[in-house]
Amino acid sequence: MSRDAVSVSDYVARAGIQAYLGDVSPAAFAEKVQQRQTELQAFLTATTAPAVQWQYKVPELGEGGACSLFGQLADEPYDLTAILGGQNAANQHALAQLSLIAAFYREHSALDWFGIYQARTNGAGEAVLVKLAYYGAPSRAEFPLNSEFAKISNNSTVGLSGKAKVINDVAAYLGTGGEYYTCDPKVQAEACLPLFNQSGKIAGIVDAEDFNKNVFTADALALLVAVCLTVPAYLP
C-alpha cells in the first residue's frame, strides 16, 4: 500500500489547514507531519492488530437525527457487516489496520475521543459517513452526507466540502452562532479533517474531540494530518 494519497503540501492546501497553524511555516509543519507519518508506519509494522470490532453501541437518536439523551444507548448495536458488503478477509484486514491507527492516535494525542469515517452508501441508498474505527464514548454510526444535515454537523460539512474544521472552544463557537452537533456535552474542542483518496476524491473524515479547550495546537494538528495521510490506503 502507498504511504499516503496526497503530499503534505497538497493536503494542507486543499483542506485549508494553514488557517489553523498561526505563525508556523508550511515547511516546519510539513516536517512535523512527515516525522509523525514515519512513527505511525513503524507502529503499524511492529504492532499486532487487535480483534476487529464489527459491532458497537450507539446512542438513541431523536428528532432530526440528533442524539436524544446523552448516555442513552439504542437496544441494538450498529453492525458494519452490511454496509461493508460482508465480513471477508479484505474488510477484516482493513478494520484491523484502522483500529491500529486509532490506537496510535490515542497513545500519542491523549485526547478523549477519535473516530475514522468512510464515505459510503447505506442500505437505504443514502450517502453517509460511516464510523469504521474509534475510541471513546459511544457515538452515532452514520452521518448523512447531505446539505441539510451539514447545517448542524461539522462531520457532514467536512465530508462534503473537504475543508477542515477546527474548534478549540466549543462554547465560544456556539456563542457566536456556530452550528454544532452535540452528543457529549463534555466536549470542549473538536477537529474534523477530510480524507482524500489517490484520485483526490473525498474518501471520508477523521474526527477528534477532547474535554479540554485549546488542545489543537500546530503540533497536535501535525499528528492528525499524518493520520489523515495514512488512513486512505487502509480503507476497505
N, CA, C and O of each residue as an XYZ file, in Angstrom:
944
protein
N       0.831     -1.198      0.000
C       0.000      0.000      0.000
C       0.871      1.256      0.000
O       1.931      1.262      0.626
N       0.459      2.292     -0.670
C       1.206      3.534     -0.673
C       1.071      4.225      0.668
O       0.109      4.009      1.404
N       2.044      5.053      0.970
C       2.048      5.691      2.283
C       0.908      6.675      2.435
O       0.307      6.769      3.505
N       0.606      7.401      1.391
C      -0.456      8.381      1.530
C      -1.092      8.651      0.171
O      -0.557      8.268     -0.870
N      -2.229      9.310      0.200
C      -2.956      9.575     -1.031
C      -2.474     10.855     -1.697
O      -2.493     10.947     -2.924
N      -2.048     11.834     -0.931
C      -1.585     13.119     -1.453
C      -0.383     13.558     -0.626
O      -0.134     13.021      0.454
N       0.362     14.536     -1.137
C       1.508     15.048     -0.387
C       1.039     15.923      0.770
O      -0.117     16.344      0.818
N       1.947     16.188      1.693
C       1.608     17.042      2.835
C       1.167     18.415      2.353
O       0.141     18.931      2.795
N       1.942     19.010      1.445
C       1.618     20.367      0.982
C       0.278     20.414      0.260
O      -0.495     21.355      0.437
N       0.006     19.397     -0.553
C      -1.283     19.354     -1.250
C      -2.434     19.211     -0.263
O      -3.473     19.856     -0.402
N      -2.232     18.355      0.736
C      -3.285     18.144      1.728
C      -3.552     19.431      2.504
O      -4.703     19.830      2.678
N      -2.492     20.073      2.965
C      -2.636     21.311      3.746
C      -3.384     22.365      2.948
O      -4.255     23.055      3.477
N      -3.039     22.486      1.672
C      -3.693     23.497      0.834
C      -5.155     23.162      0.595
O      -6.025     24.021      0.739
N      -5.425     21.921      0.232
C      -6.800     21.566     -0.123
C      -7.716     21.587      1.099
O      -8.863     22.024      1.003
N      -7.223     21.120      2.243
C      -8.060     21.057      3.443
C      -8.102     22.374      4.209
O      -8.874     22.508      5.159
N      -7.287     23.347      3.814
C      -7.302     24.645      4.493
C      -6.684     24.611      5.879
O      -7.092     25.365      6.763
N      -5.698     23.738      6.073
C      -5.091     23.568      7.405
C      -4.313     24.800      7.845
O      -4.282     25.124      9.032
N      -3.677     25.494      6.887
C      -2.802     26.618      7.244
C      -3.537     27.675      8.070
O      -2.920     28.366      8.880
N      -4.827     27.803      7.873
C      -5.608     28.803      8.613
C      -5.594     28.561     10.113
O      -5.884     29.468     10.893
N      -5.252     27.321     10.527
C      -5.286     26.978     11.952
C      -3.890     26.859     12.567
O      -3.756     26.429     13.713
N      -2.849     27.235     11.816
C      -1.479     26.990     12.281
C      -0.771     28.214     12.838
O       0.384     28.117     13.256
N      -1.432     29.357     12.855
C      -0.801     30.549     13.405
C       0.451     30.923     12.625
O       0.414     31.038     11.400
N       1.561     31.113     13.337
C       2.795     31.560     12.703
C       3.686     30.421     12.225
O       4.786     30.669     11.731
N       3.238     29.189     12.359
C       4.051     28.052     11.940
C       4.141     28.027     10.407
O       3.121     28.076      9.719
N       5.358     27.951      9.889
C       5.559     27.978      8.441
C       5.137     26.655      7.813
O       5.158     25.620      8.479
N       4.757     26.680      6.540
C       4.402     25.424      5.858
C       5.523     24.391      5.897
O       5.261     23.200      6.062
N       6.764     24.833      5.748
C       7.889     23.898      5.756
C       8.055     23.239      7.120
O       8.289     22.034      7.209
N       7.933     24.031      8.178
C       8.080     23.490      9.529
C       6.951     22.522      9.843
O       7.164     21.481     10.464
N       5.761     22.875      9.411
C       4.617     21.989      9.655
C       4.775     20.685      8.888
O       4.525     19.610      9.433
N       5.190     20.771      7.626
C       5.372     19.572      6.815
C       6.399     18.637      7.444
O       6.237     17.417      7.410
N       7.440     19.201      8.011
C       8.467     18.381      8.675
C       7.875     17.633      9.867
O       8.173     16.458     10.083
N       7.036     18.321     10.636
C       6.389     17.681     11.786
C       5.469     16.543     11.324
O       5.446     15.469     11.926
N       4.723     16.792     10.263
C       3.806     15.772      9.743
C       4.585     14.544      9.270
O       4.213     13.414      9.585
N       5.651     14.760      8.525
C       6.437     13.653      7.991
C       7.065     12.814      9.096
O       7.166     11.593      8.974
N       7.483     13.468     10.168
C       8.023     12.726     11.312
C       6.950     11.834     11.926
O       7.215     10.684     12.276
N       5.751     12.365     12.052
C       4.638     11.586     12.608
C       4.235     10.445     11.679
O       3.879      9.365     12.150
N       4.285     10.668     10.370
C       3.984      9.603      9.414
C       4.956      8.434      9.585
O       4.562      7.268      9.564
N       6.221      8.774      9.754
C       7.243      7.741      9.932
C       6.980      6.937     11.199
O       7.111      5.713     11.201
N       6.611      7.623     12.271
C       6.304      6.952     13.537
C       5.089      6.052     13.400
O       5.070      4.941     13.929
N       4.077      6.529     12.690
C       2.853      5.756     12.514
C       3.123      4.503     11.678
O       2.635      3.424     12.012
N       3.885      4.631     10.607
C       4.195      3.462      9.781
C       4.988      2.428     10.575
O       4.764      1.227     10.427
N       5.904      2.885     11.408
C       6.675      1.957     12.245
C       5.764      1.237     13.228
O       5.939      0.048     13.493
N       4.795      1.961     13.762
C       3.827      1.382     14.693
C       2.981      0.308     14.007
O       2.756     -0.765     14.567
N       2.515      0.604     12.795
C       1.691     -0.349     12.061
C       2.472     -1.620     11.721
O       1.913     -2.717     11.708
N       3.743     -1.465     11.452
C       4.581     -2.611     11.108
C       4.884     -3.485     12.319
O       4.951     -4.709     12.210
N       5.067     -2.847     13.472
C       5.552     -3.573     14.646
C       4.459     -4.068     15.589
O       4.729     -4.891     16.464
N       3.229     -3.578     15.424
C       2.181     -3.846     16.403
C       1.194     -4.900     15.901
O       0.756     -4.854     14.751
N       0.856     -5.833     16.757
C      -0.147     -6.847     16.420
C      -1.531     -6.222     16.390
O      -1.918     -5.503     17.311
N      -2.267     -6.497     15.338
C      -3.597     -5.911     15.196
C      -4.548     -6.451     16.258
O      -4.473     -7.629     16.607
N      -5.438     -5.611     16.778
C      -6.417     -6.054     17.776
C      -7.557     -6.835     17.135
O      -7.667     -6.889     15.910
N      -8.395     -7.434     17.956
C      -9.595     -8.097     17.445
C     -10.494     -7.052     16.778
O     -10.672     -5.952     17.300
N     -11.050     -7.406     15.635
C     -11.870     -6.465     14.877
C     -13.232     -6.287     15.541
O     -13.869     -7.253     15.961
N     -13.662     -5.032     15.628
C     -14.952     -4.702     16.230
C     -15.961     -4.455     15.108
O     -16.020     -3.361     14.546
N     -16.754     -5.480     14.787
C     -17.762     -5.351     13.742
C     -19.028     -4.667     14.238
O     -19.763     -4.068     13.453
N     -19.281     -4.755     15.527
C     -20.459     -4.124     16.122
C     -20.028     -3.186     17.243
O     -19.040     -3.436     17.934
N     -20.788     -2.095     17.413
C     -20.518     -1.201     18.544
C     -21.814     -0.511     18.974
O     -22.742     -0.341     18.184
N     -21.845     -0.126     20.230
C     -23.028      0.534     20.779
C     -23.157      1.950     20.231
O     -22.162      2.623     19.962
N     -24.392      2.382     20.073
C     -24.670      3.724     19.546
C     -25.763      4.388     20.381
O     -26.585      3.699     20.985
N     -25.777      5.731     20.418
C     -26.823      6.436     21.171
C     -28.184      6.332     20.487
O     -28.274      6.128     19.277
N     -29.229      6.476     21.279
C     -30.559      6.653     20.704
C     -30.568      7.977     19.932
O     -29.981      8.963     20.376
N     -31.236      7.992     18.778
C     -31.336      9.214     18.003
C     -32.730      9.793     18.139
O     -33.725      9.067     18.143
N     -32.787     11.104     18.248
C     -34.060     11.786     18.416
C     -34.516     12.462     17.139
O     -34.143     12.049     16.041
N     -35.313     13.487     17.279
C     -35.864     14.209     16.143
C     -34.755     14.838     15.316
O     -33.841     15.456     15.863
N     -34.832     14.685     14.015
C     -33.836     15.259     13.127
C     -32.530     14.491     13.095
O     -31.558     14.943     12.489
N     -32.495     13.322     13.748
C     -31.292     12.517     13.738
C     -30.274     12.906     14.782
O     -29.149     12.405     14.767
N     -30.650     13.796     15.693
C     -29.733     14.201     16.749
C     -29.770     13.174     17.876
O     -30.746     12.438     18.022
N     -28.704     13.128     18.669
C     -28.708     12.242     19.833
C     -29.803     12.697     20.785
O     -29.965     13.893     21.028
N     -30.557     11.740     21.324
C     -31.687     12.101     22.177
C     -31.216     12.503     23.569
O     -31.193     13.689     23.898
N     -30.844     11.535     24.378
C     -30.353     11.817     25.720
C     -28.936     11.284     25.842
O     -28.671     10.129     25.510
N     -28.027     12.124     26.318
C     -26.640     11.687     26.458
C     -26.573     10.487     27.397
O     -27.128     10.513     28.495
N     -25.893      9.446     26.956
C     -25.757      8.240     27.773
C     -26.856      7.227     27.555
O     -26.774      6.122     28.090
N     -27.886      7.558     26.787
C     -28.976      6.627     26.498
C     -28.666      5.891     25.203
O     -28.642      6.499     24.132
N     -28.428      4.576     25.295
C     -27.987      3.812     24.137
C     -29.130      3.051     23.495
O     -30.088      2.658     24.161
N     -29.016      2.850     22.193
C     -30.012      2.070     21.463
C     -29.941      0.608     21.896
O     -28.890      0.130     22.323
N     -31.055     -0.091     21.785
C     -31.101     -1.502     22.189
C     -30.185     -2.361     21.321
O     -29.529     -3.276     21.817
N     -30.145     -2.062     20.033
C     -29.352     -2.856     19.104
C     -28.056     -2.134     18.751
O     -28.084     -0.940     18.454
N     -26.922     -2.831     18.777
C     -25.664     -2.211     18.346
C     -25.649     -2.019     16.832
O     -26.420     -2.653     16.112
N     -24.787     -1.158     16.363
C     -24.621     -0.974     14.929
C     -23.684     -2.061     14.415
O     -22.671     -2.357     15.048
N     -24.015     -2.654     13.279
C     -23.221     -3.724     12.681
C     -22.680     -3.245     11.330
O     -23.449     -2.846     10.455
N     -21.361     -3.285     11.165
C     -20.719     -2.812      9.949
C     -20.839     -3.791      8.774
O     -20.538     -3.429      7.636
N     -21.272     -5.011      9.037
C     -21.236     -6.058      8.019
C     -21.947     -5.657      6.731
O     -21.392     -5.806      5.643
N     -23.161     -5.155      6.848
C     -23.961     -4.864      5.655
C     -23.350     -3.752      4.809
O     -23.212     -3.903      3.595
N     -22.987     -2.651      5.432
C     -22.516     -1.503      4.655
C     -21.146     -1.760      4.030
O     -20.773     -1.105      3.056
N     -20.391     -2.720      4.593
C     -19.087     -3.066      4.018
C     -19.179     -4.240      3.042
O     -18.183     -4.612      2.422
N     -20.360     -4.818      2.909
C     -20.530     -5.901      1.953
C     -20.064     -7.257      2.447
O     -19.734     -8.133      1.647
N     -20.037     -7.437      3.756
C     -19.705     -8.747      4.307
C     -18.432     -8.762      5.128
O     -17.606     -7.853      5.044
N     -18.290     -9.812      5.925
C     -17.119     -9.969      6.788
C     -16.064    -10.820      6.075
O     -15.755    -11.931      6.507
N     -15.527    -10.296      5.000
C     -14.499    -11.024      4.257
C     -13.100    -10.667      4.753
O     -12.937     -9.793      5.604
N     -12.106    -11.345      4.216
C     -10.731    -11.167      4.689
C     -10.223     -9.741      4.449
O      -9.522     -9.179      5.290
N     -10.574     -9.169      3.314
C     -10.113     -7.813      2.997
C     -10.684     -6.797      3.979
O      -9.957     -5.932      4.470
N     -11.976     -6.895      4.268
C     -12.595     -5.983      5.232
C     -12.035     -6.205      6.635
O     -11.816     -5.251      7.381
N     -11.808     -7.463      6.985
C     -11.239     -7.793      8.289
C      -9.875     -7.123      8.456
O      -9.588     -6.539      9.501
N      -9.042     -7.211      7.426
C      -7.711     -6.610      7.473
C      -7.809     -5.089      7.558
O      -7.093     -4.460      8.337
N      -8.695     -4.500      6.757
C      -8.846     -3.048      6.748
C      -9.260     -2.531      8.122
O      -8.674     -1.572      8.624
N     -10.256     -3.151      8.729
C     -10.723     -2.706     10.041
C      -9.652     -2.889     11.106
O      -9.529     -2.070     12.017
N      -8.880     -3.957     10.991
C      -7.802     -4.180     11.957
C      -6.757     -3.073     11.862
O      -6.294     -2.570     12.886
N      -6.382     -2.692     10.649
C      -5.383     -1.637     10.470
C      -5.909     -0.278     10.928
O      -5.174      0.509     11.523
N      -7.176     -0.010     10.651
C      -7.763      1.258     11.101
C      -7.830      1.309     12.621
O      -7.647      2.372     13.215
N      -8.092      0.171     13.254
C      -8.097      0.122     14.717
C      -6.700      0.401     15.270
O      -6.555      1.053     16.303
N      -5.675     -0.096     14.577
C      -4.300      0.191     14.982
C      -3.992      1.681     14.858
O      -3.344      2.257     15.732
N      -4.446      2.294     13.794
C      -4.225      3.736     13.620
C      -4.898      4.513     14.738
O      -4.325      5.465     15.269
N      -6.118      4.109     15.100
C      -6.810      4.762     16.218
C      -6.037      4.576     17.520
O      -5.962      5.493     18.338
N      -5.464      3.390     17.711
C      -4.680      3.125     18.921
C      -3.433      3.997     18.951
O      -3.068      4.525     20.002
N      -2.780      4.151     17.808
C      -1.602      5.029     17.728
C      -1.983      6.461     18.075
O      -1.283      7.133     18.833
N      -3.108      6.926     17.510
C      -3.526      8.306     17.781
C      -3.840      8.497     19.264
O      -3.493      9.522     19.850
N      -4.489      7.521     19.857
C      -4.812      7.616     21.285
C      -3.539      7.715     22.130
O      -3.454      8.516     23.061
N      -2.570      6.895     21.790
C      -1.317      6.873     22.551
C      -0.554      8.189     22.433
O       0.033      8.656     23.409
N      -0.559      8.781     21.256
C       0.268      9.966     21.019
C      -0.466     11.288     21.229
O       0.171     12.325     21.412
N      -1.790     11.260     21.204
C      -2.535     12.511     21.399
C      -3.078     12.664     22.808
O      -3.171     13.775     23.330
N      -3.441     11.530     23.428
C      -4.079     11.517     24.753
C      -5.420     12.253     24.757
O      -5.887     12.674     25.815
N      -6.039     12.410     23.594
C      -7.350     13.056     23.542
C      -8.443     12.065     23.936
O      -8.224     10.853     23.960
N      -9.623     12.604     24.245
C     -10.687     11.786     24.827
C     -11.491     10.972     23.807
O     -12.090      9.955     24.157
N     -11.505     11.418     22.550
C     -12.337     10.718     21.563
C     -11.742     10.882     20.173
O     -11.178     11.923     19.836
N     -11.884      9.814     19.363
C     -11.377      9.858     17.996
C     -12.120      8.833     17.149
O     -12.375      7.717     17.601
N     -12.469      9.214     15.911
C     -13.148      8.288     15.017
C     -12.700      8.446     13.579
O     -12.360      9.543     13.138
N     -12.704      7.330     12.845
C     -12.390      7.306     11.417
C     -13.667      6.945     10.664
O     -14.281      5.915     10.943
N     -14.070      7.785      9.713
C     -15.308      7.600      8.964
C     -15.013      7.505      7.472
O     -14.165      8.228      6.949
N     -15.719      6.610      6.799
C     -15.604      6.485      5.351
C     -16.903      6.912      4.682
O     -17.989      6.653      5.200
N     -16.788      7.567      3.529
C     -17.968      7.927      2.744
C     -18.461      6.689      2.002
O     -17.732      6.099      1.205
N     -19.708      6.304      2.272
C     -20.296      5.114      1.651
C     -21.790      5.347      1.424
O     -22.343      6.371      1.828
N     -22.424      4.386      0.775
C     -23.869      4.401      0.592
C     -24.463      3.326      1.488
O     -24.041      2.171      1.432
N     -25.434      3.691      2.311
C     -26.013      2.713      3.240
C     -27.117      1.893      2.570
O     -27.393      2.060      1.382
N     -27.739      1.011      3.342
C     -28.748      0.113      2.804
C     -29.970      0.810      2.256
O     -30.698      0.247      1.438
N     -30.202      2.038      2.703
C     -31.347      2.811      2.209
C     -30.994      3.620      0.970
O     -31.817      4.389      0.472
N     -29.768      3.449      0.468
C     -29.350      4.175     -0.719
C     -28.921      5.602     -0.442
O     -28.849      6.418     -1.361
N     -28.635      5.916      0.825
C     -28.262      7.279      1.215
C     -26.746      7.398      1.348
O     -26.085      6.485      1.844
N     -26.205      8.523      0.902
C     -24.785      8.812      1.094
C     -24.549      9.163      2.560
O     -25.215     10.039      3.111
N     -23.600      8.476      3.185
C     -23.332      8.697      4.606
C     -21.834      8.614      4.877
O     -21.061      8.113      4.060
N     -21.450      9.116      6.038
C     -20.150      8.842      6.620
C     -20.380      7.745      7.648
O     -21.164      7.934      8.578
N     -19.715      6.599      7.503
C     -19.895      5.505      8.449
C     -18.632      5.353      9.286
O     -17.520      5.374      8.758
N     -18.812      5.202     10.579
C     -17.685      5.094     11.513
C     -17.116      3.678     11.469
O     -17.808      2.716     11.803
N     -15.863      3.554     11.059
C     -15.232      2.248     10.909
C     -14.381      1.864     12.118
O     -14.279      0.683     12.450
N     -13.778      2.837     12.770
C     -12.941      2.565     13.943
C     -12.948      3.799     14.826
O     -13.025      4.925     14.333
N     -12.867      3.584     16.135
C     -12.889      4.721     17.051
C     -12.450      4.284     18.433
O     -12.316      3.093     18.716
N     -12.227      5.273     19.291
C     -12.125      5.007     20.726
C     -12.860      6.127     21.458
O     -13.042      7.217     20.916
N     -13.278      5.853     22.685
C     -14.019      6.840     23.467
C     -15.451      6.421     23.680
O     -15.805      5.259     23.480
N     -16.280      7.370     24.089
C     -17.681      7.096     24.404
C     -18.463      6.693     23.150
O     -18.094      7.083     22.042
N     -19.544      5.911     23.314
C     -20.388      5.549     22.157
C     -20.892      6.792     21.426
O     -21.210      7.802     22.054
N     -20.961      6.714     20.126
C     -21.425      7.833     19.308
C     -22.132      7.280     18.078
O     -22.063      6.081     17.808
N     -22.802      8.134     17.342
C     -23.602      7.665     16.215
C     -22.729      6.997     15.165
O     -21.548      7.316     15.026
N     -23.320      6.071     14.433
C     -22.577      5.278     13.451
C     -22.521      5.929     12.076
O     -21.502      5.841     11.391
N     -23.606      6.583     11.666
C     -23.676      7.176     10.335
C     -24.065      8.652     10.422
O     -24.959      9.030     11.180
N     -23.386      9.466      9.641
C     -23.753     10.867      9.478
C     -24.213     11.068      8.038
O     -23.450     10.788      7.113
N     -25.431     11.542      7.822
C     -25.893     11.786      6.456
C     -24.981     12.774      5.725
O     -24.594     13.806      6.273
N     -24.649     12.438      4.485
C     -23.829     13.338      3.667
C     -24.749     14.124      2.748
O     -24.851     13.837      1.555
N     -25.416     15.118      3.317
C     -26.262     15.997      2.526
C     -26.220     17.400      3.106
O     -25.834     17.592      4.259
N     -26.615     18.372      2.308
C     -26.500     19.771      2.706
C     -27.390     20.115      3.893
O     -27.052     20.993      4.686
N     -28.520     19.435      4.021
C     -29.434     19.725      5.125
C     -28.803     19.338      6.457
O     -28.809     20.129      7.401
N     -28.256     18.118      6.540
C     -27.654     17.688      7.796
C     -26.358     18.446      8.074
O     -25.978     18.619      9.232
N     -25.685     18.894      7.028
C     -24.450     19.660      7.217
C     -24.693     20.964      7.972
O     -23.762     21.545      8.529
N     -25.936     21.419      7.989
C     -26.252     22.649      8.726
C     -26.040     22.486     10.226
O     -25.836     23.473     10.932
N     -26.087     21.235     10.726
C     -25.932     21.010     12.158
C     -24.735     20.114     12.480
O     -24.496     19.803     13.647
N     -23.986     19.696     11.463
C     -22.917     18.725     11.690
C     -21.621     19.121     10.998
O     -21.585     19.274      9.777
N     -20.552     19.288     11.783
C     -19.237     19.540     11.195
C     -18.758     18.330     10.397
O     -18.115     18.481      9.358
N     -19.073     17.130     10.884
C     -18.656     15.930     10.162
C     -19.195     15.940      8.733
O     -18.449     15.734      7.776
N     -20.480     16.178      8.604
C     -21.097     16.199      7.274
C     -20.574     17.360      6.436
O     -20.352     17.212      5.234
N     -20.378     18.510      7.065
C     -19.848     19.674      6.351
C     -18.483     19.370      5.756
O     -18.237     19.643      4.581
N     -17.594     18.805      6.567
C     -16.243     18.480      6.100
C     -16.293     17.356      5.063
O     -15.534     17.367      4.093
N     -17.186     16.392      5.270
C     -17.325     15.296      4.328
C     -17.806     15.737      2.959
O     -17.536     15.066      1.963
N     -18.516     16.858      2.897
C     -18.996     17.390      1.623
C     -18.018     18.384      1.001
O     -17.835     18.405     -0.216
N     -17.393     19.206      1.841
C     -16.556     20.304      1.341
C     -15.086     19.948      1.185
O     -14.395     20.520      0.342
N     -14.598     18.999      1.998
C     -13.179     18.690      2.000
C     -12.351     19.729      2.729
O     -11.123     19.703      2.645
N     -12.989     20.642      3.441
C     -12.294     21.674      4.196
C     -12.325     21.343      5.691
O     -13.386     21.045      6.240
N     -11.180     21.396      6.337
C     -11.082     21.082      7.761
C     -11.859     22.080      8.612
O     -12.038     23.239      8.238
N     -12.310     21.603      9.755
C     -12.998     22.451     10.725
C     -12.368     22.190     12.084
O     -12.466     21.083     12.611
N     -11.722     23.203     12.654
C     -11.057     23.071     13.947
C     -11.666     24.068     14.918
O     -11.646     25.274     14.676
N     -12.208     23.559     16.018
C     -12.853     24.398     17.042
C     -12.136     24.155     18.361
O     -12.227     23.066     18.927
N     -11.427     25.160     18.851
C     -10.686     24.992     20.098
C     -11.467     25.416     21.332
O     -10.998     25.245     22.457
N     -12.659     25.969     21.124
C     -13.518     26.354     22.245
C     -14.963     26.236     21.763
O     -15.501     27.161     21.155
N     -15.583     25.093     22.039
C     -16.936     24.828     21.539
C     -17.933     25.848     22.083
O     -18.787     26.332     21.341
N     -17.830     26.180     23.375
C     -18.774     27.130     23.970
C     -18.695     28.487     23.285
O     -19.725     29.095     22.995
N     -17.487     28.965     23.026
C     -17.321     30.248     22.344
C     -17.846     30.181     20.920
O     -18.446     31.136     20.426
N     -17.619     29.049     20.260
C     -18.103     28.851     18.892
C     -19.627     28.907     18.852
O     -20.206     29.552     17.978
N     -20.273     28.231     19.800
C     -21.728     28.257     19.873
C     -22.231     29.661     20.188
O     -23.278     30.086     19.700
N     -21.463     30.373     21.014
C     -21.845     31.720     21.406
C     -21.861     32.704     20.255
O     -22.557     33.718     20.304
N     -21.093     32.402     19.218
C     -21.067     33.273     18.042
C     -22.057     32.816     16.975
O     -22.068     33.339     15.861
N     -22.895     31.827     17.328
C     -23.915     31.366     16.401
C     -23.528     30.177     15.561
O     -24.254     29.813     14.635
N     -22.388     29.556     15.863
C     -21.949     28.400     15.102
C     -22.842     27.199     15.330
O     -23.306     26.970     16.447
N     -23.084     26.439     14.293
C     -23.890     25.220     14.397
C     -23.000     24.078     14.874
O     -21.841     23.974     14.470
N     -23.547     23.223     15.734
C     -22.728     22.153     16.296
C     -23.602     20.969     16.667
O     -24.664     21.129     17.269
N     -23.142     19.771     16.300
C     -23.866     18.542     16.634
C     -23.348     18.042     17.978
O     -22.189     17.640     18.079
N     -24.186     18.060     19.005
C     -23.755     17.694     20.354
C     -24.301     16.333     20.751
O     -25.514     16.133     20.816
N     -23.391     15.397     21.018
C     -23.790     14.127     21.616
C     -23.242     14.030     23.033
O     -23.894     13.476     23.918
N     -22.051     14.563     23.248
C     -21.424     14.541     24.567
C     -21.178     15.983     25.006
O     -20.316     16.655     24.441
N     -21.919     16.470     26.003
C     -21.793     17.872     26.415
C     -20.446     18.202     27.056
O     -20.145     19.375     27.278
N     -19.636     17.194     27.354
C     -18.327     17.460     27.955
C     -17.295     17.916     26.928
O     -16.251     18.455     27.296
N     -17.576     17.705     25.659
C     -16.610     18.057     24.614
C     -16.429     19.575     24.538
O     -17.400     20.321     24.407
N     -15.174     20.019     24.622
C     -14.872     21.457     24.564
C     -14.025     21.846     23.357
O     -13.856     23.031     23.070
N     -13.491     20.849     22.650
C     -12.701     21.145     21.456
C     -12.868     20.003     20.462
O     -12.970     18.841     20.855
N     -12.896     20.335     19.174
C     -13.065     19.329     18.134
C     -12.273     19.724     16.895
O     -12.210     20.897     16.526
N     -11.668     18.719     16.260
C     -11.032     18.920     14.954
C     -11.563     17.854     14.011
O     -11.452     16.659     14.283
N     -12.133     18.288     12.919
C     -12.681     17.382     11.913
C     -11.934     17.647     10.608
O     -11.997     18.748     10.061
N     -11.227     16.630     10.114
C     -10.383     16.774      8.931
C     -10.793     15.782      7.851
O     -11.234     14.676      8.162
N     -10.652     16.170      6.577
C     -11.058     15.281      5.481
C     -10.003     14.226      5.156
O      -8.827     14.374      5.486
N     -10.453     13.164      4.505
C      -9.584     12.139      3.934
C      -9.736     12.201      2.416
O     -10.854     12.293      1.908
N      -8.619     12.153      1.690
C      -8.654     12.159      0.230
C      -8.015     10.877     -0.300
O      -6.968     10.455      0.190
N      -8.648     10.253     -1.306
C      -8.027      9.080     -1.912
C      -7.044      9.521     -2.996
O      -6.849     10.717     -3.213
N      -6.428      8.554     -3.675
C      -5.383      8.874     -4.639
C      -5.887      9.671     -5.835
O      -5.109     10.368     -6.486
N      -7.166      9.576     -6.125
C      -7.725     10.352     -7.232
C      -8.121     11.760     -6.803
O      -8.532     12.573     -7.630
N      -7.995     12.046     -5.501
C      -8.330     13.365     -4.986
C      -9.755     13.485     -4.488
O     -10.150     14.538     -3.987
N     -10.530     12.427     -4.619
C     -11.915     12.448     -4.144
C     -11.957     12.375     -2.620
O     -11.102     11.747     -1.996
N     -12.964     13.026     -2.028
C     -13.144     12.947     -0.575
C     -13.566     11.521     -0.224
O     -14.613     11.048     -0.665
N     -12.746     10.847      0.569
C     -12.993      9.444      0.909
C     -13.628      9.278      2.274
O     -14.102      8.193      2.609
N     -13.643     10.345      3.073
C     -14.195     10.278      4.418
C     -13.628     11.393      5.271
O     -13.187     12.422      4.759
N     -13.643     11.180      6.576
C     -13.136     12.178      7.516
C     -12.536     11.480      8.737
O     -12.747     10.287      8.951
N     -11.797     12.235      9.523
C     -11.499     11.826     10.892
C     -12.030     12.916     11.810
O     -12.092     14.086     11.432
N     -12.407     12.527     13.000
C     -12.961     13.462     13.974
C     -12.279     13.215     15.308
O     -12.269     12.088     15.804
N     -11.711     14.258     15.890
C     -11.037     14.157     17.187
C     -11.657     15.162     18.145
O     -11.924     16.304     17.772
N     -11.885     14.729     19.389
C     -12.539     15.592     20.376
C     -11.841     15.469     21.727
O     -11.215     14.456     22.037
N     -11.968     16.529     22.516
C     -11.382     16.494     23.857
C     -12.242     17.288     24.827
O     -13.004     18.173     24.438
N     -12.097     16.943     26.107
C     -12.873     17.604     27.148
C     -12.178     18.860     27.667
O     -12.617     19.450     28.654
N     -11.095     19.270     27.004
C     -10.372     20.494     27.336
C     -10.338     21.421     26.136
O     -10.420     20.970     24.993
N     -10.217     22.712     26.393
C     -10.131     23.700     25.331
C      -8.697     23.825     24.816
O      -7.740     23.431     25.482
N      -8.579     24.378     23.626
C      -7.296     24.799     23.063
C      -6.264     23.689     22.967
O      -5.077     23.914     23.201
N      -6.718     22.488     22.621
C      -5.797     21.357     22.518
C      -5.234     21.195     21.106
O      -4.236     20.498     20.922
N      -5.856     21.825     20.109
C      -5.435     21.613     18.736
C      -4.408     22.659     18.307
O      -4.683     23.566     17.522
N      -3.205     22.481     18.869
C      -2.048     23.293     18.502
C      -1.512     22.822     17.148
O      -2.019     21.856     16.578
N      -0.494     23.501     16.641
C       0.123     23.073     15.387
C       0.704     21.667     15.513
O       0.597     20.868     14.584
N       1.314     21.362     16.649
C       1.864     20.017     16.857
C       0.753     18.976     16.854
O       0.901     17.909     16.259
N      -0.357     19.282     17.513
C      -1.480     18.353     17.561
C      -2.069     18.139     16.172
O      -2.457     17.023     15.826
N      -2.137     19.190     15.384
C      -2.676     19.062     14.030
C      -1.715     18.309     13.108
O      -2.153     17.641     12.171
N      -0.407     18.413     13.367
C       0.559     17.644     12.576
C       0.321     16.147     12.766
O       0.374     15.378     11.807
N       0.062     15.743     13.994
C      -0.244     14.338     14.267
C      -1.516     13.925     13.542
O      -1.569     12.852     12.941
N      -2.528     14.764     13.595
C      -3.809     14.427     12.974
C      -3.695     14.377     11.449
O      -4.297     13.511     10.814
N      -2.938     15.285     10.866
C      -2.736     15.280      9.416
C      -1.970     14.029      8.994
O      -2.274     13.435      7.960
N      -0.981     13.626      9.788
C      -0.249     12.391      9.487
C      -1.200     11.200      9.439
O      -1.075     10.328      8.579
N      -2.140     11.173     10.359
C      -3.155     10.122     10.353
C      -4.005     10.211      9.079
O      -4.282      9.197      8.439
N      -4.407     11.412      8.725
C      -5.259     11.600      7.539
C      -4.551     11.176      6.254
O      -5.203     10.711      5.319
N      -3.243     11.327      6.192
C      -2.483     10.930      5.012
C      -2.253      9.426      4.958
O      -1.961      8.873      3.898
N      -2.386      8.768      6.103
C      -2.139      7.331      6.180
C      -3.412      6.508      5.998
O      -3.388      5.454      5.364
N      -4.514      6.987      6.551
C      -5.754      6.212      6.577
C      -6.260      5.763      5.203
O      -6.650      4.604      5.067
N      -6.274      6.630      4.169
C      -6.904      6.212      2.912
C      -6.381      4.913      2.329
O      -7.142      4.181      1.698
N      -5.112      4.606      2.519
C      -4.545      3.366      1.975
C      -5.128      2.125      2.623
O      -5.002      1.029      2.079
N      -5.765      2.277      3.778
C      -6.292      1.131      4.527
C      -7.813      1.082      4.544
O      -8.394      0.214      5.195
N      -8.463      1.998      3.843
C      -9.922      1.965      3.831
C     -10.419      0.768      3.016
O      -9.843      0.452      1.975
N     -11.480      0.100      3.478
C     -11.993     -1.057      2.745
C     -12.668     -0.656      1.426
O     -13.152     -1.518      0.693
